[in-house]
Amino acid sequence: MRIPGYLIAWVVTLLVEVPCVAALYRGQRLKMGLVCAVATSATNLPMNLLLPHWLGTGLLFLLVGETAAVVLEAAVYFAVSRPRNLPLAMIASALANGLSFAAGLALPHP
């Protein structure tokens, strides 16, 4: 049985991003790790399931998808974290998404 690429991408993304975001939010690691898992799932799955049908699988797909993920996830982190800290939310989202994107590049592609 072959595992669909979008499931592999989703699991790898969670394995990379959740610990990254949790590590950056001292005192609220569990909450922010859970928030990250939900926010990342809400961006990653549509990006990999819907955007390729609308934009193709080239550079535009990556640019739109990754930019949207960084912005939307940062907005969620800002809204949920206490105290609210926009620079930290932006750093957490950009770092987590950058690391998961790099992890995706390191995976073998059929």
N, C-alpha and C positions, 0 to 999 in steps of 0.2 A: 504494500500500500504506500502510495506516495503522499507525503504531507504537502498541502497547498502552500505556495510561497507566502501568501498573505498571513497564514498562521505562524510560519517560521518568523517572518518579519515582526509580527505582533509580540511573540514570546521573547525574542531577542531584545526588542525595544523595551519591554517591561523589565527584563533582567538587568539591563544597563541603566535605564532612567530612574526606576524606583529607588535603588540604593543611593544614586547620585543626589536626587532631590532630598531624600530623607537626611542625608549627611549634612546638607547645607542648612537645615532648619533645626537647630538645637532647641531642645525643650518641646518640640512638636514633631519629632521624627516619625512616629507611628501615624499620626494624623496626616502629615504631608506625604508620607509614603503611600497611604491609601488614596489620598486625593490625586497623587501623581498617577497611580494605576488607573483610576477612573478617567482622568483627563487625557492621559496618553491613549487609552483605549478608544476614547471618543474622537480623537484626531487620527490615530494610526489606522484603524480599520476602515473608515471612510476614505482616507487617502489612498490606501492600497486596493480597495474594492471599487470605488466610484471614480476617482480622478483619472485613472488610466482610460476609462471609457469616454470621458469628456475631453481630456487633454492629450491622450496618447501616453506613451511611456518615456518620452524624451526629457530634455532639459526643462521644458516648461512645467511638466508634471512635478519634477523635483523642486523647482523653485517655488511654485505655488504651494505645494504640499508642505514642504519644510518651513516656509515662511509662516503659513497659517498655523502650523503646529506650535512654533515658537511663540507667536503672538497670543494664540488662544490659551495655551497652557500657562504662560506668564500671567495672563489676566485671571485665570482660575487661582493660581498660587497667591496672587496679590489679594484677591477677594476673600480667600479662606484663611490665610495665615494671620496670626496675631503676635505682635503688632504687625500691621500692614507695612510692607517694605517693598516699594516698586523696584528699586535697583536689584534687590536680592531676588525677587520673583523673575526678573528679566535674566539675570545671571544664571539662576537655577535652570530655567527653561532652555536658554541657549546652550549652556554646558551639557545638560542631559541630552538634548537633541543632537548636538554635535558629536557627542560620544556614541550615541546609538547609530547615527548615520555612518560614522567610521567603522563601527562593528559590522554594519550591514555590508560595507564595502569589502570587509575582510572575509565574508562568507563566500563559499563557492556559489556561482550562479550557473544554472543549467543552460 
